Structures are given as structure tokens and as C-alpha cells.
Amino acid sequence: MTSDKETWDVVITPKRMWLGLNLKELRQYKDLIALMIRREFVSVYKQTIFGPLWFVFQPLMSTFLYMFVFGNIAQMGTDEIPQALFYFSGTMLWTFFATTLQKCSDTFINNAGLFGKVYFPRLTMPIAYVTNAFFTLLIQFAVMLVFYVYYLANGVQFSLSWWILTAPIYILQLALLGTGFGIMISALTTKYHDLRNLVSFGLSILMYATPVVYPISSIPMRWKALFQFNPVAPVIEMFRYSLFGKGSCNLKMWAYSLIVSVVVFLLGLMTFNHNEQTFVDVV
């Protein structure tokens, strides 16, 4: 005699909490997350001549360009940090932040067809984007260490201290900030598609309001507070200080940046969770 009661392995129910982050469900889909990470990696460098070497070529070419334009022609200072290290570290961190934000901002638009056909945690895609950006950052960090060792071998002195242990915190902070802004924008772009154009334009402007090619110390005092209001700026400055022992170390501005990063991430998560329930009808 069989029971009329049906049993299910998985029961999908609507989310009731906007701030919900179901880590248990994400763990259950870890194989899918790994597959999405691989898909994202292959899609970027498929049918390219140099493949993953572009991870290295892009920041290197930008670094040499900045050294020529800002270092030699404009004669901009680098807080006594060797130019190659200064520009490469700034480019590396900015690329990580900008890539995370831009990829996450396209989550709903680029995956609308997939989301409309099958259920899986929608945060799977932002996690895949951030993970790929982090792998890229690790490769670029290894290249930066080559420069670091080269300058050490040539007699350049770095004031190393326990601050070097805080470097991973700044990476995590940029990930939170980029992901938070990205998933927040992804929710808004389902209704307002022109925001996608504003993201690229806004990032290109924000880069020059961030100490990527110049140190905060070179900003006139009357404008310095305005530039430090940019939450990315203190992170890059603190990262350089932690590795090279030179540059700006403003703990108040970094604390402000950290608070903004956490708040932006939580707001982005709330917006994302709310929007994923209805975005298929809008897109």
C-alpha cells in the first residue's frame, strides 16, 4: 500500500527576508558555482591568442603608459614608492574593483534567459564574477612581487611592519564595495537599461578621482577631503602603505570607507533579493 502523500527532495519557497543570505543553499549549489566560475573564465579568453596572459599584459601596459605620461612627462610624485610598483598596484586594485562592479551590474540582464528557465540561487552569478576577479588579482599580485623583489635586489628600502598583515582586509573591502554597488545596479537595470551605459562612464570618471596614478598627498589641501570622500581612495592608499611602508595612512578615512563598504553591500543584497522575485516579468 502506497502513501498518497508526496515527498520532495527540494522545496522552493519565496524569500521573505530581503537581507537573507542562505549560505546553506549556496553550499548545496557549490558544483554549479564552480561550473559558472569556469564558464566565466573560458568566455572571456576563448579564441584569444594570449589567453590568460592578458591578465598580466593589461596592467603591465597600463603601468608603462602611466610611467611615461604621469611619471616622466607630468613629473607627478609617487610618495617615494618606485613608479612601477606605485602604478601597477593602483591599476591592479582598480581593475579588481571595476571588474567586480561592472560584471555584477549585468547579472540580471545577461542571465535573464537562464534565470527564467531554471531555479538556482541568483547570487551564484555574482559569486562567480567576484571569484574570477579575485583569481585575476592573485596572478597580478604575483607579477607585482617580481617588481618588489627586483627593487629590493637593487637596494630600494621598504619600511615593512605588521601593517603588511592587513593587506587582505583591503582586498575583501574592495570586493564588498564592488559587489554591493554591482548587485544594486543590476536590480535597477532591469527597469532602467540605460544605467548600463552610465556604469562604464561613471567608472572612467571615478578612476581619476581615485589615487591610481597619483598619491593623495599631491592633492591640494582644499580638495583633499573631497577626494577622500571616494570610498575606494583610502583602500588603495592603505594597501600601498601596508606593502611599501610609504604613502598615506589615514585610519579615520579608512574606517569611513570600511563602514561605507559594509553598508553598500547590505543595501545591494537587500535590493538584489527583493528584485529577483519579480525581475523576469520586468525584463
C-alpha positions as a Markdown table, in Angstrom:
| # | Residue | x | y | z |
|---|---|---|---|---|
| 1 | Met | 0.0 | 0.0 | 0.0 |
| 2 | Thr | 1.5 | 3.3 | -1.1 |
| 3 | Ser | 1.0 | 6.6 | 0.6 |
| 4 | Asp | -0.8 | 9.4 | -1.2 |
| 5 | Lys | 1.5 | 12.0 | 0.4 |
| 6 | Glu | 4.1 | 13.2 | -2.0 |
| 7 | Thr | 7.6 | 13.9 | -0.8 |
| 8 | Trp | 10.1 | 16.3 | -2.4 |
| 9 | Asp | 13.9 | 16.5 | -2.1 |
| 10 | Val | 13.9 | 20.2 | -2.6 |
| 11 | Val | 11.1 | 22.7 | -1.8 |
| 12 | Ile | 11.4 | 26.2 | -3.4 |
| 13 | Thr | 9.6 | 28.9 | -1.4 |
| 14 | Pro | 9.6 | 32.7 | -2.0 |
| 15 | Lys | 12.1 | 34.7 | 0.0 |
| 16 | Arg | 10.6 | 36.6 | 2.9 |
| 17 | Met | 13.7 | 38.4 | 4.1 |
| 18 | Trp | 15.4 | 41.0 | 1.9 |
| 19 | Leu | 18.6 | 40.7 | 3.8 |
| 20 | Gly | 18.6 | 36.9 | 3.6 |
| 21 | Leu | 21.9 | 35.2 | 2.6 |
| 22 | Asn | 21.2 | 31.5 | 2.5 |
| 23 | Leu | 24.7 | 30.1 | 2.9 |
| 24 | Lys | 23.4 | 26.5 | 3.3 |
| 25 | Glu | 21.6 | 26.7 | -0.1 |
| 26 | Leu | 24.8 | 28.2 | -1.7 |
| 27 | Arg | 26.8 | 25.3 | -0.3 |
| 28 | Gln | 24.3 | 22.9 | -1.9 |
| 29 | Tyr | 25.0 | 24.5 | -5.3 |
| 30 | Lys | 28.8 | 24.6 | -4.9 |
| 31 | Asp | 29.3 | 22.5 | -8.0 |
| 32 | Leu | 27.2 | 24.9 | -10.0 |
| 33 | Ile | 29.2 | 27.8 | -8.7 |
| 34 | Ala | 32.4 | 26.1 | -9.8 |
| 35 | Leu | 30.9 | 25.5 | -13.2 |
| 36 | Met | 29.9 | 29.1 | -13.5 |
| 37 | Ile | 33.4 | 30.2 | -12.5 |
| 38 | Arg | 34.8 | 28.0 | -15.2 |
| 39 | Arg | 32.3 | 29.3 | -17.8 |
| 40 | Glu | 33.1 | 32.9 | -17.0 |
| 41 | Phe | 36.8 | 32.3 | -17.3 |
| 42 | Val | 36.5 | 30.5 | -20.6 |
| 43 | Ser | 34.1 | 33.0 | -22.1 |
| 44 | Val | 36.5 | 35.9 | -21.5 |
| 45 | Tyr | 39.6 | 34.3 | -23.1 |
| 46 | Lys | 38.2 | 31.8 | -25.5 |
| 47 | Gln | 39.6 | 32.3 | -29.0 |
| 48 | Thr | 42.2 | 34.7 | -28.0 |
| 49 | Ile | 45.9 | 34.4 | -28.9 |
| 50 | Phe | 47.4 | 35.0 | -25.5 |
| 51 | Gly | 44.5 | 33.7 | -23.4 |
| 52 | Pro | 45.1 | 34.2 | -19.6 |
| 53 | Leu | 48.3 | 36.1 | -20.3 |
| 54 | Trp | 46.1 | 39.1 | -20.8 |
| 55 | Phe | 45.7 | 39.1 | -17.0 |
| 56 | Val | 49.3 | 40.3 | -17.0 |
| 57 | Phe | 49.6 | 42.2 | -20.2 |
| 58 | Gln | 46.8 | 44.7 | -19.5 |
| 59 | Pro | 48.1 | 46.0 | -16.1 |
| 60 | Leu | 51.7 | 46.0 | -17.5 |
| 61 | Met | 50.8 | 48.1 | -20.5 |
| 62 | Ser | 48.8 | 50.5 | -18.3 |
| 63 | Thr | 51.7 | 50.7 | -15.9 |
| 64 | Phe | 54.3 | 51.5 | -18.6 |
| 65 | Leu | 51.9 | 54.1 | -20.1 |
| 66 | Tyr | 51.4 | 55.8 | -16.7 |
| 67 | Met | 55.1 | 55.8 | -16.0 |
| 68 | Phe | 55.7 | 57.6 | -19.3 |
| 69 | Val | 52.8 | 60.1 | -19.1 |
| 70 | Phe | 52.4 | 60.8 | -15.4 |
| 71 | Gly | 55.9 | 59.9 | -14.2 |
| 72 | Asn | 58.2 | 61.3 | -16.9 |
| 73 | Ile | 56.1 | 63.9 | -18.7 |
| 74 | Ala | 53.9 | 65.2 | -15.9 |
| 75 | Gln | 56.6 | 64.6 | -13.3 |
| 76 | Met | 54.0 | 63.5 | -10.7 |
| 77 | Gly | 55.3 | 62.2 | -7.4 |
| 78 | Thr | 54.7 | 58.7 | -6.1 |
| 79 | Asp | 55.4 | 59.2 | -2.3 |
| 80 | Glu | 58.9 | 57.8 | -2.8 |
| 81 | Ile | 57.4 | 54.5 | -4.0 |
| 82 | Pro | 59.1 | 53.2 | -7.2 |
| 83 | Gln | 57.0 | 54.1 | -10.1 |
| 84 | Ala | 56.4 | 50.6 | -11.4 |
| 85 | Leu | 55.2 | 49.4 | -8.0 |
| 86 | Phe | 53.1 | 52.5 | -7.5 |
| 87 | Tyr | 51.3 | 52.4 | -10.8 |
| 88 | Phe | 51.0 | 48.6 | -11.0 |
| 89 | Ser | 49.5 | 48.3 | -7.5 |
| 90 | Gly | 47.0 | 51.1 | -8.2 |
| 91 | Thr | 46.0 | 49.6 | -11.6 |
| 92 | Met | 45.7 | 46.1 | -10.1 |
| 93 | Leu | 43.4 | 47.2 | -7.3 |
| 94 | Trp | 41.3 | 49.5 | -9.5 |
| 95 | Thr | 40.8 | 46.7 | -12.1 |
| 96 | Phe | 39.6 | 44.3 | -9.4 |
| 97 | Phe | 37.1 | 46.8 | -8.1 |
| 98 | Ala | 35.9 | 48.0 | -11.5 |
| 99 | Thr | 35.6 | 44.4 | -13.0 |
| 100 | Thr | 33.7 | 43.2 | -9.9 |
| 101 | Leu | 31.3 | 46.2 | -10.1 |
| 102 | Gln | 30.7 | 46.0 | -13.9 |
| 103 | Lys | 30.3 | 42.2 | -14.1 |
| 104 | Cys | 27.9 | 42.1 | -11.1 |
| 105 | Ser | 25.9 | 45.1 | -12.5 |
| 106 | Asp | 25.0 | 42.9 | -15.5 |
| 107 | Thr | 23.8 | 39.9 | -13.5 |
| 108 | Phe | 20.1 | 40.1 | -14.3 |
| 109 | Ile | 20.3 | 41.4 | -17.8 |
| 110 | Asn | 23.0 | 39.0 | -19.1 |
| 111 | Asn | 21.4 | 35.9 | -17.4 |
| 112 | Ala | 17.7 | 36.7 | -17.9 |
| 113 | Gly | 17.1 | 33.7 | -20.2 |
| 114 | Leu | 18.9 | 31.3 | -17.8 |
| 115 | Phe | 17.1 | 32.7 | -14.7 |
| 116 | Gly | 13.7 | 32.4 | -16.4 |
| 117 | Lys | 14.2 | 28.7 | -17.2 |
| 118 | Val | 15.6 | 27.1 | -14.1 |
| 119 | Tyr | 15.9 | 27.8 | -10.4 |
| 120 | Phe | 19.2 | 28.2 | -8.6 |
| 121 | Pro | 20.4 | 30.8 | -6.2 |
| 122 | Arg | 20.8 | 34.0 | -8.1 |
| 123 | Leu | 23.8 | 35.1 | -6.0 |
| 124 | Thr | 25.6 | 32.2 | -7.8 |
| 125 | Met | 26.5 | 34.6 | -10.6 |
| 126 | Pro | 27.9 | 37.5 | -8.6 |
| 127 | Ile | 29.9 | 34.9 | -6.6 |
| 128 | Ala | 31.4 | 33.6 | -9.9 |
| 129 | Tyr | 32.2 | 37.1 | -11.1 |
| 130 | Val | 33.9 | 38.1 | -7.9 |
| 131 | Thr | 35.9 | 34.8 | -7.7 |
| 132 | Asn | 37.2 | 35.2 | -11.2 |
| 133 | Ala | 38.2 | 38.8 | -10.5 |
| 134 | Phe | 40.0 | 37.5 | -7.4 |
| 135 | Phe | 41.9 | 34.9 | -9.4 |
| 136 | Thr | 43.0 | 37.6 | -11.8 |
| 137 | Leu | 44.1 | 39.7 | -8.8 |
| 138 | Leu | 46.2 | 36.9 | -7.4 |
| 139 | Ile | 48.1 | 36.5 | -10.8 |
| 140 | Gln | 48.7 | 40.2 | -11.0 |
| 141 | Phe | 49.8 | 40.3 | -7.4 |
| 142 | Ala | 52.4 | 37.7 | -8.2 |
| 143 | Val | 53.7 | 39.9 | -11.0 |
| 144 | Met | 53.9 | 42.8 | -8.6 |
| 145 | Leu | 56.0 | 40.7 | -6.3 |
| 146 | Val | 58.5 | 40.3 | -9.1 |
| 147 | Phe | 58.8 | 44.1 | -9.3 |
| 148 | Tyr | 59.1 | 44.1 | -5.5 |
| 149 | Val | 62.0 | 41.6 | -5.4 |
| 150 | Tyr | 63.7 | 43.5 | -8.3 |
| 151 | Tyr | 63.7 | 46.8 | -6.4 |
| 152 | Leu | 64.9 | 45.1 | -3.2 |
| 153 | Ala | 67.7 | 43.5 | -5.0 |
| 154 | Asn | 68.7 | 46.9 | -6.3 |
| 155 | Gly | 68.9 | 48.5 | -2.9 |
| 156 | Val | 65.5 | 50.1 | -2.5 |
| 157 | Gln | 64.4 | 50.1 | 1.1 |
| 158 | Phe | 60.8 | 49.4 | 2.2 |
| 159 | Ser | 59.6 | 50.1 | 5.7 |
| 160 | Leu | 57.9 | 46.8 | 6.3 |
| 161 | Ser | 55.9 | 46.4 | 9.5 |
| 162 | Trp | 52.9 | 44.5 | 10.9 |
| 163 | Trp | 50.8 | 46.6 | 8.6 |
| 164 | Ile | 51.5 | 44.1 | 5.8 |
| 165 | Leu | 49.2 | 41.6 | 7.6 |
| 166 | Thr | 46.3 | 44.0 | 6.9 |
| 167 | Ala | 46.6 | 43.8 | 3.1 |
| 168 | Pro | 44.0 | 41.0 | 2.7 |
| 169 | Ile | 41.4 | 43.2 | 4.5 |
| 170 | Tyr | 41.6 | 45.9 | 1.8 |
| 171 | Ile | 41.0 | 43.2 | -0.9 |
| 172 | Leu | 38.0 | 42.0 | 0.9 |
| 173 | Gln | 36.8 | 45.6 | 1.4 |
| 174 | Leu | 37.0 | 46.3 | -2.4 |
| 175 | Ala | 35.2 | 43.0 | -3.1 |
| 176 | Leu | 32.3 | 44.1 | -0.7 |
| 177 | Leu | 32.2 | 47.6 | -2.2 |
| 178 | Gly | 32.3 | 46.4 | -5.9 |
| 179 | Thr | 29.8 | 43.6 | -5.3 |
| 180 | Gly | 27.4 | 45.8 | -3.3 |
| 181 | Phe | 27.3 | 48.5 | -5.9 |
| 182 | Gly | 27.2 | 45.9 | -8.7 |
| 183 | Ile | 24.2 | 43.9 | -7.5 |
| 184 | Met | 22.4 | 47.1 | -6.5 |
| 185 | Ile | 22.8 | 48.4 | -10.1 |
| 186 | Ser | 21.8 | 45.0 | -11.5 |
| 187 | Ala | 18.5 | 45.3 | -9.8 |
| 188 | Leu | 17.9 | 48.8 | -11.1 |
| 189 | Thr | 18.9 | 48.0 | -14.7 |
| 190 | Thr | 16.0 | 45.5 | -15.0 |
| 191 | Lys | 13.8 | 48.6 | -15.2 |
| 192 | Tyr | 16.2 | 51.2 | -16.5 |
| 193 | His | 18.5 | 49.7 | -19.1 |
| 194 | Asp | 20.4 | 53.0 | -19.8 |
| 195 | Leu | 22.0 | 52.6 | -16.4 |
| 196 | Arg | 24.4 | 50.1 | -18.0 |
| 197 | Asn | 25.9 | 52.9 | -20.1 |
| 198 | Leu | 26.2 | 55.1 | -17.0 |
| 199 | Val | 28.2 | 52.4 | -15.2 |
| 200 | Ser | 31.0 | 52.4 | -17.8 |
| 201 | Phe | 31.0 | 56.2 | -18.0 |
| 202 | Gly | 30.9 | 56.6 | -14.2 |
| 203 | Leu | 33.8 | 54.2 | -13.7 |
| 204 | Ser | 36.0 | 56.0 | -16.2 |
| 205 | Ile | 35.4 | 59.3 | -14.3 |
| 206 | Leu | 35.8 | 57.7 | -10.8 |
| 207 | Met | 39.2 | 56.3 | -11.7 |
| 208 | Tyr | 40.6 | 59.8 | -12.0 |
| 209 | Ala | 39.0 | 60.7 | -8.7 |
| 210 | Thr | 40.9 | 57.7 | -7.2 |
| 211 | Pro | 44.7 | 57.7 | -6.4 |
| 212 | Val | 45.5 | 55.2 | -9.1 |
| 213 | Val | 48.0 | 57.4 | -11.0 |
| 214 | Tyr | 48.7 | 59.9 | -8.2 |
| 215 | Pro | 49.0 | 59.9 | -4.4 |
| 216 | Ile | 46.6 | 61.6 | -2.1 |
| 217 | Ser | 49.5 | 63.8 | -0.9 |
| 218 | Ser | 49.6 | 65.5 | -4.3 |
| 219 | Ile | 46.1 | 66.8 | -3.9 |
| 220 | Pro | 45.8 | 70.4 | -2.7 |
| 221 | Met | 44.5 | 70.6 | 0.8 |
| 222 | Arg | 41.2 | 72.3 | -0.1 |
| 223 | Trp | 40.3 | 69.4 | -2.4 |
| 224 | Lys | 41.8 | 66.5 | -0.3 |
| 225 | Ala | 38.7 | 65.9 | 1.8 |
| 226 | Leu | 36.6 | 65.7 | -1.4 |
| 227 | Phe | 38.8 | 63.1 | -2.9 |
| 228 | Gln | 39.0 | 61.1 | 0.3 |
| 229 | Phe | 35.2 | 61.0 | 0.3 |
| 230 | Asn | 35.6 | 58.4 | -2.5 |
| 231 | Pro | 35.5 | 55.1 | -0.5 |
| 232 | Val | 37.9 | 53.5 | -2.9 |
| 233 | Ala | 40.6 | 56.1 | -2.3 |
| 234 | Pro | 41.5 | 55.2 | 1.3 |
| 235 | Val | 41.6 | 51.5 | 0.4 |
| 236 | Ile | 44.2 | 51.9 | -2.3 |
| 237 | Glu | 46.3 | 54.3 | -0.1 |
| 238 | Met | 46.2 | 51.9 | 2.8 |
| 239 | Phe | 47.1 | 48.9 | 0.7 |
| 240 | Arg | 50.2 | 50.7 | -0.6 |
| 241 | Tyr | 51.2 | 51.8 | 2.9 |
| 242 | Ser | 50.8 | 48.2 | 4.2 |
| 243 | Leu | 53.1 | 46.8 | 1.5 |
| 244 | Phe | 55.6 | 49.5 | 0.9 |
| 245 | Gly | 55.6 | 51.4 | 4.3 |
| 246 | Lys | 55.3 | 54.7 | 2.4 |
| 247 | Gly | 52.4 | 57.0 | 1.5 |
| 248 | Ser | 49.2 | 57.9 | 3.3 |
| 249 | Cys | 47.9 | 56.2 | 6.4 |
| 250 | Asn | 44.6 | 57.9 | 7.5 |
| 251 | Leu | 42.8 | 55.5 | 9.8 |
| 252 | Lys | 39.7 | 57.7 | 10.1 |
| 253 | Met | 39.2 | 57.8 | 6.4 |
| 254 | Trp | 39.8 | 54.1 | 6.1 |
| 255 | Ala | 37.2 | 53.4 | 8.9 |
| 256 | Tyr | 34.7 | 55.6 | 7.0 |
| 257 | Ser | 35.5 | 53.7 | 3.8 |
| 258 | Leu | 35.0 | 50.3 | 5.6 |
| 259 | Ile | 31.6 | 51.4 | 7.0 |
| 260 | Val | 30.5 | 52.6 | 3.6 |
| 261 | Ser | 31.6 | 49.3 | 2.0 |
| 262 | Val | 29.6 | 47.2 | 4.5 |
| 263 | Val | 26.5 | 49.4 | 4.2 |
| 264 | Val | 26.7 | 49.4 | 0.4 |
| 265 | Phe | 27.0 | 45.6 | 0.4 |
| 266 | Leu | 24.0 | 45.2 | 2.7 |
| 267 | Leu | 21.9 | 47.6 | 0.7 |
| 268 | Gly | 22.9 | 45.9 | -2.5 |
| 269 | Leu | 21.9 | 42.5 | -1.0 |
| 270 | Met | 18.5 | 43.8 | 0.1 |
| 271 | Thr | 17.9 | 45.3 | -3.4 |
| 272 | Phe | 19.0 | 42.2 | -5.1 |
| 273 | Asn | 16.9 | 39.8 | -3.0 |
| 274 | His | 13.8 | 41.9 | -3.5 |
| 275 | Asn | 14.3 | 42.3 | -7.2 |
| 276 | Glu | 15.0 | 38.7 | -8.0 |
| 277 | Gln | 11.3 | 37.8 | -7.2 |
| 278 | Thr | 9.9 | 39.9 | -10.0 |
| 279 | Phe | 12.7 | 40.7 | -12.5 |
| 280 | Val | 11.6 | 38.1 | -15.0 |
| 281 | Asp | 8.3 | 39.9 | -15.5 |
| 282 | Val | 10.1 | 43.2 | -16.0 |
| 283 | Val | 12.9 | 42.2 | -18.3 |
